[in-house]
Amino acid sequence: MLTKEQKEWVEARSDKPIFVVPYDLRAGELYEKVKKKIQNLLGTETVIEHSGASSLGISGQDEIDVSVVIRKDQFALYISKLEKEFGPVKSHYPDRARFEVKEEGKKIDLKIVDVNHPNYIQGKIFEGYLRKHPEDLERYRVLKETSSGLSVKEYYRKKIEFINEILSRAGMLNDNL
């Protein structure tokens, strides 16, 4: 089941097909290269995370998700620093700013994310749960792979329904995470 806001977000997505590809064994190495570039700009104390399907070692949309995790009031400063290396921001939302980067021909979805935003917190809970529950990670991998070729709307509807299911479970098991 989706919330009202999730339904609205899904409905605004494209009807174009989405394609899921096998896990790229270079993901960890490429993440480390991008992380080093970011640390050279922002300092080694900056929190930089590898997230998404490639961090879980499963099939995905042929990209590596990299997040710079900061407070929202730091966005303007960090955006200006990152634009010097990675070019202009491609999209900006209340909880994140997104850059599109290539590293050795691989798409890197580089985001600045608000450490206090519910989307970030829920994403951490979701990925943490999957890391501790391999049977659900396998279900997620299969969901992604069998959704290849669906429209962006259909793909995200299925994906968000699964995420909501896991978050519901994680909420009940929060002390065990």
N, C-alpha and C positions, 0 to 999 in steps of 0.2 A: 504494500500500500504506500502511496505517496501523499505527502502533505499538500495543501493547497499551493504553497509557494513552489514546491518541487514540480507539481503538475504544470504550473504556469511556465516554469523554466524549461521543462521538457518540450512543451508545445511551441516554444520559441525557437527550438532547434530545427535544423535542416532535415529535409526528406532525402538528402543524398545518402548513398550507401557508405557505411563505415567498414574498414577492413582491419582485421586482427591478424598479426603475424607472430611467428614463434619468438620466444625469448632470444635476445641477442647476447651471446656470450661475452661480448665486449662491453656490456653495460656498466659493470663496476669500474673498469679501467677508464672509460670515457667520463663517467661521473667524477672520478678522482681528478682528471685533467681539468674539468670545468670548475670543480671545487677549488683547486689550486689557483686558477685565474681569479675567482671571486675573492679568495682570501688575500691575494696580492692587492686587490682594490680596497677591500673592506677590513682587513685584519684577520688574524688567525682566531681571535675570540668570537668572531661572528658565527652564529649557528647556521650551518648549511646541512640540509638533509636530502638524501636520495629517497624518493617516495614513489608510489604508484606501482604498476605491474612489474616494471624492470627491477625494482628494489625487492619484490617478492619472488623474483626468478620465474615469472610466468609470462605467457603470451600477452601481447598488448597492441597498442596502436602505432608501433614502430617509433617510439620516442622514449626519452629518458626524462623523468620528472625530477627537477632539482628545485629545492625551496630554500630561500634565505628567510629565516624566521626571526622577525623583529616586532617591536611594538608599532602600532599604526601611526603614532606621532613621529616615527622615524622614516616613514615612506619617502617623503620628498627628498631628503638627504641621500638615502640609499639609491633611489631611482636615478638621481643626477650622476652619482658615481658609477652605477652599472651602465648607464647609457654611453659613457665614454668608451667602454670595452665592447658592449653588446648591441649598440644602436638603440633606436627609440622604443619605448614601451608600445606593445601591440594592443593591449587592452588593460583597462584599469577599472577595478570594482572596489566597493568599500572594504573588502577583506583581502584583496590581493592586486598586484600589478604583474603583468605577464610579458615576457620577452620571448621571441623566437630566435633560437641560436642553432648553429650547426657546429658540430665537432666531428672531424674526420667523416663528413658526409651524413652524420646521424643527427636527426632532429632532437634538440634539447628544449624541453618546455621549462624555461627558467622563470620562477615566480618569486616575488616578494610576498610573504604571507604574514598576516597579523596573528601573533602568538596567542592572543586572547579571543580570537573569533571562534564561534562554535564550529564552523566548517573545518578549521584546522584541528581543533581538539577532537572532533568526531573522526576525522581522517586518521589521526594517531591511534585512537581507540580501535577503529576498524582494522588497520594494518597490524596492530599489536595482537589483536584477537586472532587474525588469520595466521600469524607466525606461531602462535601457541596451539592452534587447532588445524593440523594439516588436512583433515578430512574436509573442512570448510574451505581451506585454500584450494584444494582440488576441485571442489564444487564451483568456486569462483573462476578457476582456470577454464573449466569446461563451459561455464556460462559465457565467458568471453569468446572462446573459440567457436562455439555454436552460434554466436550472434554475429559473426563476421558476415558482411553482406546485407545486414539489416540497415534500415535508415538510421540516421543519427538519433532521431526521436525514439525509435523502437529500442535501440541499443541502450540509450541512457535510461529509459523507463525500466528495462530489465535490471540494469546495473544498480540503479538507485533502490529499486525494490529489494534487491539482495543486500545492499549495504544497510538499509533500514532493518532488515531481518537480523543481521549480525549485530547492529547497534542495540537492538532490543535485547538480544541475548547477552551482550556484553554489559548492558546496564544491570541485568539480573546477576551477572557474575563479576561485577566490577571489583570486588575485594580479591578475586582470584586472578586478576590480570597482572 
